[in-house]
Structures are given as structure tokens and as C-alpha cells.
Amino acid sequence: MRAGYSDISLNNDPLTSELRRPASPAMRAYHGPAGAAGNMTPNSGRSFDARDNSSSRSSAHNLAIGTDRNYNMTQSDMTLEGLAERWNAYQAWWAKQYKEQPFYRIWTRSKWILLFSAVLLLGYSGALFAVSLGYMLGHFEYSVVVMEFHSNLIYLALGGSILGILSAIMGLIGIFKENRIWLSWYTIVLWPVFAIYISVGYIAFRRAKNHLRVHLKDEWVHSYSREQRLLVQRQLKCCGYQDSMYFGEYDLRCFPMINLPGCQHKYNLYEDNVLTTAWTISFGLAPVQLFVMIAALMCSNHVDGMLRSGRPGLKSFKEK
């Protein structure tokens, strides 16, 4: 050590300050003010003393190194052995808190935000999965018509909801295990979920707002098969498009002289209602999904109060 270092107090060292402070407001409230316990009296007047190079410290001294925010470093604290000793003291203090404190005192604010966002994602993804599956199984009114003409929307919604449920489960595992690898994958998977949800809204919005009445008439006349026309007529209880004489498909329920209205008005209202509901729900979920993604990006690295170091060989007590 050079002579000019003897009067420097290392309170501004970032690793030192991080190692010396409690991890969260809840922990600081539990720990109390610095120096409240007898063996944890702050060494506020102690500076970097070249003569203090003792290699053995008491357990109280180690605890002060790990948790006392007013502790000032000594020469031996700056060696590799001292660094490892300070880290181990800090880990010992955290291990004790995990054993003695209830989970709501240990959990950080970021962890609560992550939990809320993951449960929220699981909730609306599960609801979307139930609705999509209900249409596929025919449990909703006109579900046969929806599956015939809008199966792409149903399959996209089903795939997005399954991916959303899996990502939410992945996030919950990462939250409760406090595993940053799981949370990293959770953050990545949220992006394709967002893309799928938005694509459902985009497809439905584009069809609903792009001359829907003209497209439906053109499709009825030129694109629909006999089975598709019969399907619409039976489900909506109508005959023909404009009337029973205009491109109607005849069977026992639909024939030229029957007193049934054409399908044009009912079919237009039905299509507009289905598509508007689809893009409204999709675009309504977009800000919620963005909140979940931002929460994952901002809070995944703070799922616990453990302070990480890039130096090799320093592991938390959970990793040992």
C-alpha cells in the first residue's frame, strides 16, 4: 500500500457499500438502526489503518462487515481473502433471515410486482384459452360459423393463450425459486405472446374495417360452397343472400316461396359483432401485456435481495 492511502475511508466503494447495507426496506426495518445491537456498534471513526492486518475476526466483526452501513474497511478487507470473508458474512446474515423471517418480510417489492404480473398473465391467458377451446368444441352460439370462416383467429388465440400460460408458469417457477435463468426465459417468451395477441386484433380489425359488406357479398356469390351457404342459412335462420331467390341454397328449410328473410342483414351484423369483439379484446390486452413485459424486464434481476458480484468464486448461500 502507498503511504497516501492511510487516511482514505472507503465508504464510496460501490461493492463495499452494497455489501454493507440491508437488502430491502423490510430488512432495514427488521435490522433496526446501525449500532442497535451491542456487537454491531458502528466504527464511524475508524479509517484505513495499515497496521490492522489481522487475519482472524470474530463472528460479530464479520456480521458488522456484512450488514453495518457505517462500517469502514481495513487493509485486510481489501485483499481477496477479505473480500471473500465479507461476502460470506453477508451471505450468513441473509441465510439467517431466510430461516427466521416470514416470506412477506423477505420478499422485495420487485418480487411482489413480478408475482402480480405473472398471475395477471396466467389469468387472462387462461380465460382466452377457455374461450378458444369453447369455440372449437362448439359450446358457444354460432361457434360452427366462427370455426368455418374465422378458424385462423381461433387457432392464433389458442396458440397465444397456451404460450401465455406456459410463460406464466415459467415466471412463477422463477419467482418462487428466485432463479434468474427461469426469469430470463420468461421475459423472452413474453414477446412472441405479445406478437400473437396483437396479430389476432390486426387480422380482425383489418377485415372489419375494410368494406366488410362488399367482401361478404362477393364471397357469398363467388367463394362460398354449397355447404358453407347452407351452414349460414341454418345457423342464422335465413334463406338466400338478399332474398330466397338470390344465390340461395335450397333444402327442406329454404326454398323459393318460403317466407324467410335473406341472410345479408343478419350475416353482416353477425360478422361485424364477431370481428369487433375480437379486435377489441386483442387491443385491450395489449397495454396489460406491455405492463407484464416491462415488469419482467425491470424486476427480474431484483427478485431477491441478494447482491451479486462478477468476481469468480463468490456465490450466494443458495448456490452452495
C-alpha positions in Angstrom: 0.0 0.0 0.0 1.2 3.5 -0.8 1.5 6.0 2.0 -1.2 8.3 0.7 -3.9 5.7 1.2 -3.7 5.6 5.0 -6.3 8.3 5.6 -8.8 7.2 3.0 -12.2 5.9 4.2 -13.7 3.5 1.6 -17.3 4.4 2.2 -17.7 5.3 -1.5 -16.5 1.9 -2.8 -19.6 0.5 -4.6 -19.1 -3.1 -3.8 -18.4 -2.2 -0.2 -21.4 -0.1 0.2 -23.6 -2.7 -1.4 -22.3 -5.5 0.8 -22.7 -3.4 3.9 -26.3 -2.3 3.6 -29.5 -4.3 4.2 -31.1 -5.6 1.1 -34.6 -4.1 1.3 -36.6 -1.6 3.4 -38.3 -4.6 5.2 -34.9 -5.9 6.2 -33.7 -2.5 7.3 -36.9 -2.2 9.5 -36.1 -5.6 11.0 -32.4 -5.0 11.4 -33.0 -1.6 13.1 -30.7 1.4 13.1 -27.0 0.6 12.7 -25.4 0.0 16.1 -28.6 -1.0 17.8 -27.1 -4.3 18.9 -24.1 -4.5 21.2 -21.7 -6.2 18.8 -22.8 -4.1 15.8 -21.8 -0.7 17.1 -20.6 1.3 14.0 -16.9 2.1 13.7 -17.6 5.6 12.5 -14.2 6.9 13.5 -12.2 4.0 12.1 -10.2 4.7 8.9 -7.9 2.7 6.7 -5.2 1.6 9.1 -2.2 -0.1 7.6 -1.3 -1.6 10.9 -4.5 -3.6 11.2 -3.9 -6.7 9.1 -5.2 -9.3 11.5 -6.3 -12.5 9.6 -8.9 -13.7 12.2 -12.0 -11.8 13.1 -14.8 -12.6 15.5 -18.3 -13.5 14.3 -19.6 -10.2 15.5 -17.0 -8.4 13.4 -18.0 -10.5 10.3 -21.6 -9.7 10.8 -20.8 -6.0 11.1 -18.9 -6.3 7.8 -21.9 -7.7 6.0 -24.7 -5.6 7.4 -23.5 -2.4 9.1 -23.8 0.5 6.7 -21.4 2.6 8.7 -18.6 0.1 8.8 -15.3 1.4 7.5 -12.9 -1.0 5.8 -9.4 -2.1 7.0 -6.4 -3.1 4.9 -7.1 -6.8 5.2 -10.7 -6.2 3.9 -9.3 -5.2 0.6 -7.4 -8.5 0.0 -9.0 -11.4 -1.9 -9.4 -13.2 1.4 -11.0 -10.2 3.0 -13.4 -9.8 0.1 -14.5 -13.5 0.4 -14.9 -13.1 4.1 -17.1 -10.0 3.7 -19.2 -11.8 1.1 -19.6 -14.9 3.4 -20.6 -12.8 6.3 -23.2 -11.1 4.2 -24.5 -14.5 2.9 -24.6 -15.8 6.5 -26.7 -12.9 7.5 -29.1 -13.4 4.6 -29.3 -17.2 5.3 -30.3 -16.4 8.8 -33.1 -14.1 7.6 -34.5 -16.7 5.2 -34.7 -19.2 8.1 -36.2 -16.8 10.7 -38.4 -14.3 8.8 -41.8 -14.9 7.1 -41.7 -14.7 3.4 -43.6 -11.4 3.2 -40.7 -9.8 5.2 -38.1 -11.3 2.9 -39.7 -10.6 -0.5 -38.7 -7.5 -2.3 -41.0 -5.0 -3.9 -39.8 -6.2 -7.3 -40.7 -9.8 -6.4 -44.3 -8.8 -5.5 -44.6 -6.9 -8.8 -43.4 -9.9 -10.7 -45.8 -12.2 -8.9 -48.7 -9.8 -9.6 -47.9 -9.6 -13.3 -47.3 -13.3 -13.7 -50.7 -14.1 -12.0 -52.3 -11.5 -14.2 -50.8 -13.1 -17.3 -52.0 -16.5 -16.2 -55.5 -15.2 -15.6 -56.2 -13.6 -19.0 -54.3 -16.3 -20.9 -56.4 -18.9 -19.1 -59.6 -17.1 -19.9 -58.6 -16.7 -23.6 -57.7 -20.4 -23.7 -61.2 -21.3 -22.3 -63.0 -19.2 -24.9 -61.0 -20.5 -27.8 -61.5 -24.1 -26.7 -65.2 -23.4 -26.2 -65.5 -22.3 -29.8 -63.5 -25.3 -31.1 -65.8 -27.7 -29.1 -69.0 -25.9 -30.2 -70.1 -24.7 -26.8 -71.0 -21.2 -27.9 -73.7 -19.9 -30.2 -72.8 -19.8 -33.8 -69.4 -21.5 -33.0 -69.8 -23.6 -36.1 -69.9 -20.5 -38.3 -66.9 -19.0 -36.4 -64.8 -22.1 -36.9 -65.8 -22.3 -40.6 -64.9 -18.7 -41.5 -62.6 -17.5 -38.7 -60.6 -20.6 -37.7 -57.4 -18.7 -38.2 -58.3 -16.3 -35.4 -59.3 -19.1 -33.1 -56.1 -21.1 -33.7 -54.0 -18.0 -33.2 -55.8 -17.1 -29.9 -55.5 -20.7 -28.7 -51.8 -20.8 -29.5 -51.1 -17.5 -27.9 -53.1 -18.4 -24.8 -51.2 -21.7 -24.4 -47.9 -19.9 -24.8 -49.0 -17.3 -22.3 -50.0 -20.0 -19.7 -46.6 -21.7 -20.2 -44.7 -18.5 -19.8 -46.7 -17.5 -16.7 -45.9 -20.9 -15.1 -42.3 -20.4 -16.1 -42.3 -17.0 -14.5 -43.9 -18.3 -11.3 -41.3 -21.0 -11.0 -38.6 -18.4 -11.4 -40.2 -16.2 -8.8 -40.6 -18.8 -6.1 -37.2 -20.4 -6.8 -35.7 -17.0 -7.2 -33.9 -18.2 -10.3 -32.8 -15.6 -12.7 -32.3 -18.1 -15.6 -36.0 -19.0 -15.5 -37.0 -15.4 -15.3 -34.8 -14.6 -18.3 -36.5 -17.1 -20.4 -39.9 -15.9 -19.0 -39.0 -12.4 -20.2 -38.0 -13.6 -23.7 -41.1 -15.7 -24.2 -43.4 -12.8 -23.4 -42.5 -11.2 -26.7 -44.0 -13.8 -29.0 -47.1 -14.0 -26.8 -47.5 -10.2 -27.3 -47.0 -10.6 -31.1 -49.6 -13.4 -31.3 -52.2 -11.4 -29.3 -51.6 -8.3 -31.5 -51.8 -10.3 -34.7 -55.3 -11.6 -33.7 -56.5 -8.0 -33.3 -54.8 -6.8 -36.5 -56.4 -9.5 -38.7 -59.9 -9.0 -37.2 -59.6 -5.1 -37.4 -58.5 -5.2 -41.0 -61.4 -7.4 -42.1 -64.0 -5.5 -40.1 -63.0 -2.1 -41.3 -62.1 -2.9 -45.0 -65.6 -2.8 -46.7 -67.0 -5.8 -44.8 -70.4 -5.7 -46.5 -68.9 -5.7 -50.0 -66.5 -8.5 -49.2 -69.2 -10.6 -47.7 -71.4 -10.3 -50.7 -68.6 -11.1 -53.1 -67.6 -14.1 -51.0 -71.1 -15.4 -50.8 -71.5 -15.2 -54.6 -68.1 -16.3 -55.8 -66.3 -18.1 -53.0 -68.7 -19.9 -50.7 -69.5 -23.6 -51.4 -73.0 -25.0 -51.2 -72.2 -26.4 -47.7 -71.0 -23.1 -46.4 -74.1 -21.3 -47.7 -76.3 -23.9 -46.1 -74.4 -23.6 -42.9 -75.0 -19.9 -42.7 -78.7 -20.2 -43.6 -79.3 -22.9 -41.0 -77.5 -21.1 -38.2 -78.9 -17.6 -38.9 -82.4 -18.9 -40.0 -82.4 -17.1 -43.3 -82.6 -18.1 -47.0 -80.5 -16.8 -49.8 -78.4 -13.7 -49.6 -80.6 -10.7 -50.4 -83.7 -12.9 -50.5 -84.6 -16.5 -51.2 -84.2 -16.1 -54.9 -80.7 -14.6 -54.8 -78.0 -17.3 -54.6 -79.9 -19.4 -52.1 -79.1 -23.0 -51.4 -82.3 -24.9 -51.2 -83.2 -27.7 -48.9 -86.2 -28.5 -46.7 -85.8 -25.3 -44.7 -85.1 -23.0 -47.7 -86.9 -22.9 -51.0 -88.1 -20.1 -53.4 -91.5 -19.4 -51.9 -90.6 -19.6 -48.2 -91.3 -16.6 -46.0 -87.7 -16.2 -44.7 -85.6 -13.1 -44.9 -82.3 -13.1 -46.8 -79.0 -13.6 -44.9 -77.4 -10.2 -45.9 -78.5 -8.2 -42.9 -78.1 -10.9 -40.2 -74.8 -12.1 -41.6 -73.4 -8.6 -41.8 -74.4 -7.8 -38.2 -73.0 -11.2 -37.0 -69.7 -10.8 -38.8 -69.3 -7.2 -37.6 -70.0 -8.2 -34.0 -67.6 -11.2 -34.0 -64.7 -9.2 -35.6 -65.2 -6.1 -33.4 -65.3 -8.3 -30.3 -62.0 -10.0 -31.4 -60.0 -6.8 -32.1 -61.4 -5.0 -29.1 -60.3 -7.8 -26.7 -56.9 -8.2 -28.5 -56.0 -4.5 -28.4 -57.4 -4.2 -24.9 -55.0 -6.8 -23.7 -52.0 -5.1 -25.4 -51.3 -2.5 -22.6 -51.8 -5.2 -20.0 -49.3 -7.4 -21.8 -46.9 -4.5 -22.1 -47.1 -4.0 -18.4 -46.3 -7.6 -17.8 -43.3 -7.4 -20.2 -42.0 -4.2 -18.6 -42.4 -5.6 -15.1 -40.4 -8.7 -16.2 -37.6 -6.6 -17.8 -37.3 -4.2 -14.8 -37.8 -6.6 -11.9 -36.3 -10.0 -12.9 -32.9 -9.0 -11.7 -34.2 -7.9 -8.3 -36.3 -11.0 -7.5 -34.4 -11.3 -4.2 -32.3 -9.1 -2.0 -29.1 -10.9 -2.8 -26.4 -8.6 -4.2 -24.4 -10.4 -7.0 -20.7 -9.9 -7.7 -18.9 -10.6 -11.0 -15.8 -11.8 -9.2 -15.3 -15.6 -9.6 -15.9 -17.9 -6.7 -18.3 -15.6 -4.8 -21.7 -17.5 -4.6 -24.8 -16.9 -2.6 -25.8 -19.3 0.1 -28.5 -20.7 -2.2 -25.9 -21.7 -4.8 -23.6 -23.6 -2.5 
